Amino acid sequence: MNSYRAQQLLQLINAMDPADQDGRRRLLAELFGAFGEGSEIRPPVQCDYGHRIFVGVRCRANPGLTILDAATVTIGDDVQIGPNVQLLTEGRDAALPIVIGDNVWLGGGVIVCPGVTIGPDTVVSPGSLVVGDLPERVVAAGSPARVIRQL
């Protein structure tokens, strides 16, 4: 899918009646490389291409999700994403993939930088800037995000 078609779909998704969850889901499934059963992304949502984004099952994203998908973005199962989160694959020299493991919670305003992998069952506190990989089962916070405790 080219960027123009992605922008057309995003315009439809972001302008839909909030009650038309099935219609929004159908358009998200068309836009993304995968959009798992029971997942929901509340508008507005923005991305570059869409087909490089893979969303697992039972994921929830609050309004304001921005995904710059020059490289792949993989979001595992049961991921919770707060409002105004940014997943940014584009860096100064190259685009690098982002991987978010199963059962991760990204608090509001989190920014995930290119090439980052976040392990399963990890919590990233609101407002954090994630510039490096985070292991599984930790709480991370800050700018840059650092592990503050094990879960």
Secondary structure, 3 states (H helix, E strand, C coil): CCHHHHHHHHHHHHHCCCCCHHHHHHHHHHHCCEECCCCEECCCEEECCCCCEEECCCCEECCCEEEECCCCEEECCCCEECCCCEEECECCCCECCEEECCCCEECCCCEECCCCEECCCCEECCCCEECCCECCCEEEEECCEEEEEEC
